[in-house]
Amino acid sequence: MKLEKWLHSSMKIEMTDGRTLVGSFVCTDRDNNIILGSCTEHLRPDGNTFSIL
């Protein structure tokens, strides 16, 4: 399986709402959501979640 090479790898995931999650890849669920272990959440320093163009 292609995902096996990522098992226990450190991952940084940037969410569409501006949050960043950093953790260890554990698996995906049946809806293809990524499951991270030992995860920490980081918010943008400016507090803005949307950029205005």
N, C-alpha and C positions, 0 to 999 in steps of 0.2 A: 504494500500500500504506500502511496506517495507521502502520506502524512506522517508515517513512522519516523522518517528522518528528522522531523521537527520535534519529536517527543522530548520533553524536558528542556527544550531550547528556550532561552530568554526571548520574549517578544514584547514589542511596543506597538500598541494598537491605538490609532487616533480615531475617536468617535466623531460622528457628524455634528454632535452638539458641543464640540470643543474640548471634551475631556480626553485625556490620554491615560491608557491603562498599560501598566508594565507588570509582567509576570511570566511564569513558566508554563509553556504549552502542555496541557494535559490531554485534551481530546476535543472532538466536536460532538454535538448532540444530533438527534435525528433531523432537526431543522437547520443544521449546518451552522449553529452558533458556536463560537470558539470558547472553550472552557480553559481559563487560566488558573493556575495554583499560585499561592503566595503573591497575590496581586495587590498592587497599589494604584491609587487613582490620583491623577494630577490635573489641576484646573489651569486654565490660561491665567497668567499673572495679571492681566488687565481686567479680568472678570467678564469680558465680552465673549459671547458665544457665537455671534454672527458678525461677519464683516460687511460693511456697507460700501458698495462700489460707486 
